[in-house]
Structure formats: structure tokens, C-alpha cells
Amino acid sequence: MATYDDFMKLELKIAKVLEAEEVPEASKLLKLKIDIGGETRQIVAGIKKNYQPQDLVGREIVVIANLEPRIVMGVESQGMLLAASDETGPVLLRPDKDVPLGSRVK
């Protein structure tokens, strides 16, 4: 079990996808350039089977913004997007109304 203090260490924020492209030679990965309220980052996500890159551009998503960077298939990922999962695969989480980019999810 995670403690409340453990959960509070995570910075969940609203971001907007600025660019999206496939990661070469990766069957599941997309590389996303995102805006987290004036800060641009790159994240790698295993959503390629369920989302086309061009359909993600302009979309708001929820990300974990304070993970240590990690190299995935030779590409640096500076965060992680959040998704639920159903029988078809990942389903991206997003706000149900407009909020400023970088807004903290509580």
C-alpha cells in the first residue's frame, strides 16, 4: 500500500500534445512533445496500437511530471502519461473542461 505522503510526491499535471510521432523499430511506442504550462517536454508512451500520432496533436492529457528521465528504446522520456485500460488497450485520461496547462491534478 502506498501512503498518502507517497501519493503527494507525484506531480500530476494537465499537458497538451504539441507533436506526436512513432518511435522507429518500436511496435508500441509513440514519442510525444508536450506543453506543461509553458514548459516543453518529451515523453514516450506505449499507446501506438490505439492512437494515431496525428490524432493526438492538440489533445489535453494527464501526465506525471516529476519522474526521473528514462531512456526507452533509445529515446529520453521526461514524464509519463496516465491512461486507463479496457479490453481494447489504453484509454487516455483528460480533463472534462478547459483548465490551464500545467494545472495540478489533485
C-alpha positions as CSV (number, residue, x, y, z in Angstrom):
1,M,0.0,0.0,0.0
2,A,1.2,3.5,-0.9
3,T,0.9,6.1,1.9
4,Y,-0.8,9.4,1.4
5,D,2.6,11.0,1.6
6,D,3.9,8.7,-1.2
7,F,1.0,9.9,-3.4
8,M,1.6,13.5,-2.6
9,K,5.1,13.2,-4.0
10,L,3.7,12.7,-7.5
11,E,3.0,15.8,-9.6
12,L,0.1,15.0,-11.8
13,K,-0.5,17.8,-14.3
14,I,-2.5,18.8,-17.3
15,A,-0.5,18.9,-20.6
16,K,-1.2,19.4,-24.3
17,V,0.3,17.3,-27.0
18,L,2.2,19.6,-29.4
19,E,3.7,16.9,-31.7
20,A,3.5,13.1,-31.9
21,E,5.4,10.6,-33.9
22,E,6.2,6.9,-34.0
23,V,9.4,5.6,-32.4
24,P,11.3,3.8,-35.1
25,E,11.5,0.0,-34.7
26,A,9.1,0.0,-31.7
27,S,5.8,-1.7,-32.1
28,K,4.0,0.0,-29.2
29,L,5.7,3.4,-28.7
30,L,4.9,7.0,-29.6
31,K,7.1,10.0,-28.9
32,L,5.1,13.0,-27.7
33,K,6.3,16.6,-27.4
34,I,4.1,18.1,-24.7
35,D,3.4,21.5,-23.1
36,I,3.0,21.5,-19.3
37,G,2.1,25.2,-18.8
38,G,5.0,26.9,-20.6
39,E,7.5,24.0,-20.2
40,T,8.0,21.7,-23.2
41,R,8.9,18.1,-22.6
42,Q,9.2,14.8,-24.4
43,I,7.6,11.6,-23.2
44,V,7.4,8.1,-24.7
45,A,4.2,6.1,-24.3
46,G,3.1,2.6,-25.2
47,I,-0.1,3.7,-27.0
48,K,0.8,3.2,-30.7
49,K,-1.7,0.4,-31.2
50,N,-4.6,2.5,-30.0
51,Y,-3.7,6.0,-31.1
52,Q,-2.5,7.6,-34.4
53,P,0.1,10.3,-33.9
54,Q,-1.9,12.9,-35.9
55,D,-5.0,12.3,-33.7
56,L,-3.1,13.2,-30.5
57,V,-1.8,16.7,-31.5
58,G,-3.8,19.4,-29.7
59,R,-5.2,16.9,-27.2
60,E,-5.0,17.5,-23.5
61,I,-3.7,14.7,-21.3
62,V,-2.8,14.0,-17.7
63,V,0.9,13.3,-17.0
64,I,3.2,12.6,-14.1
65,A,5.6,15.5,-14.4
66,N,8.2,14.7,-11.8
67,L,9.5,11.3,-12.7
68,E,13.2,11.0,-13.3
69,P,14.0,10.9,-17.1
70,R,14.4,7.5,-18.5
71,I,15.7,6.2,-21.9
72,V,13.1,4.0,-23.7
73,M,14.2,2.4,-26.9
74,G,17.0,5.0,-27.3
75,V,14.6,7.9,-26.7
76,E,14.5,10.0,-23.5
77,S,11.2,10.2,-21.7
78,Q,10.7,13.1,-19.3
79,G,7.4,12.0,-17.6
80,M,4.6,9.6,-18.1
81,L,1.0,10.0,-19.4
82,L,-1.8,8.4,-17.5
83,A,-4.3,6.0,-19.1
84,A,-7.0,3.6,-18.0
85,S,-7.2,0.2,-19.7
86,D,-10.1,-1.6,-21.2
87,E,-10.4,-4.7,-23.5
88,T,-9.0,-2.7,-26.4
89,G,-6.0,-1.3,-24.6
90,P,-5.0,2.1,-23.1
91,V,-7.6,4.9,-22.9
92,L,-6.1,8.3,-22.2
93,L,-7.3,10.4,-19.3
94,R,-8.1,14.0,-19.9
95,P,-10.0,16.9,-18.2
96,D,-13.7,17.2,-18.9
97,K,-13.4,21.1,-19.2
98,D,-10.8,23.6,-20.0
99,V,-8.2,24.3,-17.3
100,P,-4.8,26.0,-17.7
101,L,-2.0,23.8,-18.9
102,G,0.3,22.8,-16.0
103,S,-2.7,22.7,-13.6
104,R,-2.1,20.2,-10.8
105,V,-4.4,17.2,-10.6
106,K,-5.4,16.5,-7.0
